[in-house]
Amino acid sequence: MQHPRPHSCDLFCRAHDLDYHFLLAQSIFNGTSIDPIMKKINGVKKIRSVDQYLTILKAAGKSAITLRNYRQILSQYARFLGVPLERLHEHLNTDDLVRYSSEVVWMRETGRKSHLSTIHRYMELNGVEFDELEYNAAKVKVTEERDDKPLTTTLLQKMMDQGNPHSRAIISFLISTGCRAGETSKLLLSDVGRIENSRFVADITGDVINVRNEIAKRKKGGLVFLTAEAREYLTIWLKNRDRFIVEADRRTAQLYTGNTYHESVPRKGIGKPIRRPDNDQRLFAVSYSSLDKTFGRLYDSVDGEQGKSGAKITAHSCRAFFRTNAVKTIGIDLAEGILRHTGYLNAAYVRMTPEERYKQFREGEMALYITRADHRIQSGKLAELERENQELRARVEATPQIGDLDALRAQMKEMQEQMEKLSLAHGKAVADELIKQPSKPETDAEEKNRRKHTKE
């Protein structure tokens, strides 16, 4: 029997003819299909350099930030091995990765897991195979126990007191919208607007924010809303935005990029002058790292409690605050929709127009106020009145219907008539009894007195 070779691996088979015929003979002897064998042949190492690997990931739609992080991780691994990054694909083996995993135990659990999994994935795609022991040795097990704490309104108020127009606008924005810090840093001035005929229209004075798909996590964007409080702080910030940019550029004029913080002296392959984009259109005019540090500085100034993995409250805590408090007044469906969580029931069954979402958010936005104490008190009173109304409604529903009340009135009238009849009957009987009784004879004094009154 003659087995034709698939066209996709003709060149490979010509180069490895002996391997091909050996595997082919083995399949004929065992009576197995040739498909697994061709998969084995095609699965032999497809060596890709780091540049080739990142180019393919870019074509697959990975974001620029993700590609940059992958390059940094692989660069650090190359430095550990003592080889150039462009030659890393020639020095991949499991023993080195296991050894490297023991060298980065100082990292936080989540960061270490991401770090090692990136290298592990690159090695696997380059044909490196791991046995179970090697895989477990290089794997990071992240504990499920959380090491943060809830963000409270009191703490937010303290941070707002310590902030400037820029940081106050950022904090109130994060609380109002539930946006991620990375998305917030990439918003443009043109992403502020209003809803008109169920469509977003750019308007810098509006209270609707369009989170574009290209800046959103998993490309899942959507419309979010500003509370009246957040809109006020944003208006104040926009009036000070130009001055802020000038002062920020002056402070960073002599600084260069570094691994974590800005540095005054550039380092080879790392240090680059910090330059703001020309005609910066970003809403808050800062990068993600700067926004995150701004929030961190305010937290450190009012609390600063640290856990095993860093600060117990971060900018992402604002998103958790939104989820916890917004559901109390706007409902879980709208809250999940604004957060753009892609749960099955929320995506499949919740149908609301942009106008309906906006109106429902407006009715319950008081749960997201930070500094408007009067509104929070008023909202508490309204909630109490609403509870009383619900109780009254329940009582009304528990009372007899109108028809039953009419029947009850008829019964009462009938009983009243019966009572009157009984009263009349009882009075007549008493009178008859008195008539039947013989009268007593008058005494002389009684007769004299009666006559006297008669004459008068």
C-alpha positions in Angstrom: 0.0 0.0 0.0 1.3 3.4 -0.9 0.8 6.3 1.4 1.0 9.8 -0.2 2.7 12.5 1.8 0.6 15.5 2.7 1.6 18.6 0.7 2.0 20.7 3.9 5.1 18.8 5.0 6.7 17.8 1.7 9.8 19.9 2.3 10.1 18.7 5.9 9.8 15.1 4.8 12.5 15.5 2.1 14.9 16.8 4.8 13.9 14.1 7.3 13.2 11.2 5.0 14.5 8.5 7.3 12.3 9.8 10.2 9.3 9.9 7.9 9.7 6.3 6.6 10.4 5.0 10.1 7.3 6.5 11.5 5.3 5.4 8.4 6.5 1.8 8.8 5.6 1.9 12.5 2.0 3.0 11.7 1.6 0.3 9.1 2.9 -2.3 11.5 0.6 -1.2 14.3 -2.3 -0.6 12.0 -2.8 3.0 13.2 -3.7 6.1 11.2 -1.0 8.2 9.7 -2.6 11.5 11.0 -1.1 11.4 14.5 2.3 10.7 12.9 2.0 13.7 10.6 1.0 15.8 13.6 4.1 14.6 15.4 6.3 15.5 12.4 4.6 18.9 12.0 4.9 19.5 15.8 8.7 19.4 15.8 10.2 22.7 17.0 9.1 25.7 15.1 11.9 28.0 16.3 10.8 31.6 16.6 12.9 34.5 17.9 11.4 36.9 20.4 10.8 39.5 17.6 9.0 36.9 15.4 6.9 35.7 18.4 5.8 39.3 19.3 5.0 40.1 15.7 2.7 37.1 15.5 1.0 38.1 18.8 0.5 41.7 17.5 -1.2 40.2 14.4 -3.4 38.2 16.7 -4.6 41.4 18.3 -2.6 41.7 21.5 -2.3 45.2 22.9 0.9 47.3 22.8 1.1 47.2 26.6 0.9 43.4 26.6 3.6 43.1 23.9 5.8 45.5 25.9 5.3 43.5 29.1 6.2 40.2 27.3 9.4 41.8 25.8 10.4 43.0 29.3 9.9 39.6 30.8 11.8 37.7 28.1 14.5 40.3 28.2 15.0 39.8 31.9 15.1 36.0 31.4 17.7 36.5 28.7 19.9 38.6 31.0 19.6 35.8 33.6 20.9 33.3 31.1 23.6 35.8 29.9 22.5 35.7 26.3 21.3 38.4 23.9 17.5 38.7 23.5 17.7 38.0 19.8 19.5 34.7 20.6 17.2 33.6 23.4 15.4 31.0 21.3 18.6 29.1 21.0 19.0 28.7 24.7 15.7 27.3 25.9 15.6 24.3 28.3 13.6 23.3 31.3 16.5 23.2 33.8 17.2 26.9 33.3 13.6 27.8 33.9 13.4 25.8 37.1 16.6 27.4 38.3 15.2 30.9 37.3 11.9 30.3 39.2 13.9 29.9 42.4 15.7 33.2 41.7 12.5 35.3 41.5 10.9 34.2 44.8 11.0 37.8 45.9 8.3 38.7 43.4 4.6 39.0 44.5 2.7 35.8 43.8 0.5 37.2 41.0 3.4 39.0 39.3 5.6 35.9 39.6 2.9 33.7 38.2 2.5 36.0 35.2 6.3 36.3 34.8 6.9 32.5 34.7 3.9 31.6 32.6 5.0 34.1 29.9 8.4 32.4 29.6 6.8 28.9 29.9 4.4 29.6 27.0 7.2 31.0 24.8 9.2 27.8 25.4 6.3 25.5 24.7 5.6 27.3 21.4 9.2 26.7 20.5 8.9 23.0 21.1 10.3 22.6 24.6 8.4 19.9 26.5 7.9 19.8 30.2 7.4 16.7 32.3 5.1 16.9 35.3 7.8 17.5 37.8 9.4 20.3 35.8 6.1 21.9 35.2 5.2 21.9 38.9 8.6 23.2 39.8 8.2 26.2 37.5 4.6 26.8 38.3 3.4 29.4 40.9 0.4 28.5 43.0 -1.5 31.7 44.0 -3.4 31.5 47.3 -7.1 32.4 47.1 -7.0 34.4 50.3 -7.4 38.1 49.6 -4.9 40.6 51.1 -6.8 43.8 50.6 -9.6 45.6 52.5 -12.8 47.4 51.5 -12.6 51.0 50.4 -15.0 53.1 52.5 -16.7 56.5 52.0 -14.8 57.9 55.0 -11.5 57.0 53.5 -12.5 58.5 50.2 -13.5 61.7 51.8 -10.1 62.0 53.5 -8.3 61.4 50.2 -10.5 64.0 48.5 -9.5 66.5 51.2 -5.8 65.8 50.6 -6.1 66.0 46.8 -6.0 68.7 44.1 -8.4 69.3 41.3 -6.7 66.7 39.2 -6.7 63.9 41.7 -10.2 64.7 42.9 -11.5 64.5 39.4 -9.8 61.1 39.0 -11.1 59.6 42.2 -14.7 60.8 41.7 -14.5 59.6 38.1 -13.4 56.1 39.1 -16.1 55.8 41.8 -18.8 57.1 39.5 -18.0 55.0 36.4 -16.4 51.8 37.8 -13.8 52.2 35.0 -10.4 50.5 35.3 -7.5 52.7 35.9 -5.8 51.7 32.6 -9.0 52.6 30.6 -9.3 55.9 32.5 -5.8 56.9 31.5 -6.5 56.4 27.8 -9.8 58.3 27.6 -9.8 61.3 25.3 -11.6 64.6 25.6 -13.8 63.4 22.7 -14.9 60.5 24.8 -17.0 62.8 27.0 -20.5 63.5 25.6 -24.2 62.8 25.9 -26.9 60.4 24.6 -29.0 61.6 21.7 -31.5 59.3 19.9 -29.8 56.3 21.6 -26.4 57.3 20.2 -23.4 58.8 21.8 -22.6 62.4 20.8 -19.3 64.0 21.8 -19.9 67.0 24.1 -17.2 68.1 26.6 -20.0 69.4 28.9 -21.8 66.1 28.9 -22.1 63.5 31.7 -21.7 60.3 29.6 -18.4 58.6 28.9 -17.7 56.4 25.9 -15.2 53.7 26.7 -13.9 52.7 23.3 -13.4 49.1 22.5 -9.7 49.6 21.6 -8.9 50.8 25.1 -11.1 48.5 27.0 -10.1 45.2 28.5 -10.9 42.3 26.2 -12.1 44.9 23.7 -15.4 45.2 25.6 -16.2 48.9 25.7 -19.5 50.7 26.4 -21.1 53.8 27.9 -20.7 54.8 31.5 -22.1 57.7 33.4 -21.0 60.5 35.6 -22.8 61.4 38.8 -23.6 65.1 39.3 -20.7 65.2 41.8 -18.2 63.6 39.4 -19.3 66.0 36.7 -18.6 69.0 39.0 -15.1 67.8 39.8 -14.4 67.1 36.1 -15.5 70.7 35.2 -13.1 72.1 37.8 -10.3 69.9 36.4 -10.9 70.9 32.8 -10.5 74.6 33.8 -7.1 73.8 35.3 -6.0 71.2 32.7 -3.7 73.4 30.6 -1.9 74.8 33.6 -1.4 71.3 35.0 0.2 70.1 31.7 2.6 73.0 31.7 3.7 72.4 35.3 4.0 68.6 34.9 6.2 69.1 31.8 8.4 71.4 33.7 8.9 68.9 36.5 9.7 66.0 34.1 11.9 68.0 31.6 15.1 66.4 32.9 13.8 62.9 33.8 14.1 59.7 31.9 12.2 56.4 31.9 13.2 53.6 34.2 12.0 50.2 35.2 9.6 51.5 37.9 10.3 55.1 38.7 11.5 58.1 36.6 15.2 58.5 36.8 17.5 61.6 36.4 20.2 59.6 34.6 19.4 57.5 31.6 20.6 53.8 31.5 21.7 51.9 28.5 18.7 50.3 26.7 16.2 51.7 29.2 16.5 55.5 29.8 14.6 57.6 27.3 13.5 61.2 27.8 9.9 61.6 29.1 7.9 63.3 26.4 4.2 64.2 26.4 2.4 63.4 23.2 2.0 66.5 20.9 -1.4 68.2 21.5 -2.2 65.8 24.3 -5.9 64.9 24.0 -6.1 62.5 27.0 -8.9 63.4 29.4 -6.7 63.4 32.5 -3.4 64.0 30.7 -1.5 61.3 32.5 -0.3 57.7 31.8 -1.5 54.7 33.7 1.5 54.5 35.9 1.2 58.2 36.8 -2.5 57.8 37.6 -1.8 54.8 39.7 0.9 56.6 41.6 -1.3 59.6 42.2 -3.9 57.4 43.8 -1.2 55.6 45.8 0.2 58.8 47.2 -3.2 60.0 48.4 -3.8 56.6 50.0 -0.5 56.7 51.8 -1.2 60.1 53.1 -4.4 59.1 54.9 -4.0 55.4 55.6 -1.2 53.6 53.8 -1.8 50.1 55.3 0.2 47.5 53.4 -0.3 43.8 52.9 1.9 41.0 51.7 1.4 42.0 48.1 1.5 45.8 48.5 -1.1 48.5 49.4 -4.4 47.1 50.7 -6.2 49.7 48.7 -5.4 50.6 45.1 -7.1 52.4 42.2 -8.8 49.2 41.3 -10.6 49.2 44.7 -12.8 52.0 43.3 -14.2 49.5 40.9 -15.1 47.2 43.7 -16.6 50.1 45.6 -18.8 50.9 42.6 -20.0 47.2 42.4 -20.7 47.1 46.1 -22.7 50.3 46.4 -24.3 50.8 43.0 -26.3 47.6 43.2 -28.2 49.1 46.3 -29.9 51.7 44.2 -29.6 51.0 40.4 -29.9 47.2 40.6 -27.5 44.4 39.8 -28.3 44.2 36.1 -27.4 47.8 35.4 -24.4 47.8 37.7 -23.0 44.7 35.9 -23.7 46.3 32.6 -21.8 49.4 33.4 -18.9 47.4 34.7 -19.1 45.5 31.3 -19.0 42.1 33.0 -19.9 39.5 30.4 -22.1 37.1 32.4 -24.4 34.9 30.4 -27.7 36.1 32.0 -26.7 39.7 31.9 -25.7 39.5 28.2 -28.5 37.3 27.0 -31.6 38.6 28.8 -31.0 42.2 30.0 -32.3 44.6 27.3 -32.2 48.3 28.1 -31.9 51.3 25.8 -29.1 53.9 26.5 -31.8 56.3 27.7 -33.2 53.8 30.1 -29.8 53.0 31.5 -29.1 56.7 31.9 -32.4 57.4 33.6 -32.0 54.5 36.0 -28.5 55.5 36.9 -29.6 59.1 37.6 -32.3 57.8 40.0 -29.8 55.9 42.0 -26.6 57.8 41.7 -26.7 59.1 45.3 -25.1 55.8 46.4 -21.9 56.8 44.7 -21.6 60.3 46.2 -18.4 60.9 48.2 -18.5 64.5 49.5 -22.1 65.4 49.1 -23.1 64.6 52.7 -26.4 66.6 52.4 -27.4 64.5 49.4 -26.5 61.3 51.2 -28.7 62.3 54.2 -31.5 63.2 51.8 -31.2 59.9 50.0 -31.4 58.1 53.4 -34.6 59.9 54.2 -36.0 59.1 50.8 -35.1 55.5 51.3 -36.9 55.5 54.6 -40.0 57.0 53.1 -39.9 54.4 50.3 -39.8 51.7 53.0 -42.8 53.2 54.7 -44.7 53.4 51.4 -44.0 49.8 50.8 -45.3 48.9 54.2 -48.5 51.0 53.6 -48.8 49.3 50.2 -48.6 45.9 51.9 -51.3 46.9 54.4 -53.6 48.1 51.6 -53.1 44.9 49.7 -53.9 43.0 52.9 -57.2 44.9 53.5 -60.5 43.6 51.9 -61.4 44.8 48.5 -64.1 47.5 47.7 -66.7 44.8 47.1 -66.0 43.2 50.4 -66.2 46.6 52.2 -69.7 47.2 50.6 -70.8 43.8 51.7 -69.5 44.5 55.2 -71.4 47.9 55.3 -74.6 46.1 54.3 -74.1 43.6 57.0 -73.5 46.4 59.5 -76.7 48.2 58.4 -78.7 45.1 58.7 -77.4 44.5 62.2 -78.2 48.1 63.2 -81.8 47.7 61.9 -82.1 44.5 63.9 -80.8 46.2 67.0 -83.2 49.1 66.6 -86.0 46.6 66.1 -84.9 44.8 69.2 -84.7 48.1 71.1 -88.2 49.1 70.1 -89.6 45.7 71.0 -87.9 45.8 74.3 -89.2 49.3 75.1 -92.8 48.4 74.2 -92.6 45.3 76.3 -91.4 47.4 79.3 -94.3 49.9 78.7 -96.9 47.1 78.5 -95.5 45.6 81.7 -95.9 49.0 83.5 -99.5 49.4 82.3 -100.4 45.9 83.4 -99.2 46.6 87.0 -101.9 48.0 89.4 -101.5 51.6 90.6 -100.9 52.3 94.3 -103.4 54.5 96.1 -102.2 58.0 96.8 -101.6 59.1 100.3 -103.1 62.4 101.7 -99.9 64.2 101.4 -99.4 63.0 97.7 -103.0 64.0 96.8 -102.6 67.5 98.5 -99.3 68.0 96.6 -100.8 66.9 93.3 -103.7 69.3 93.6 -101.4 72.2 94.5 -99.3 71.7 91.3 -102.5 71.4 89.2 -103.8 74.8 90.4 -100.5 76.4 89.6 
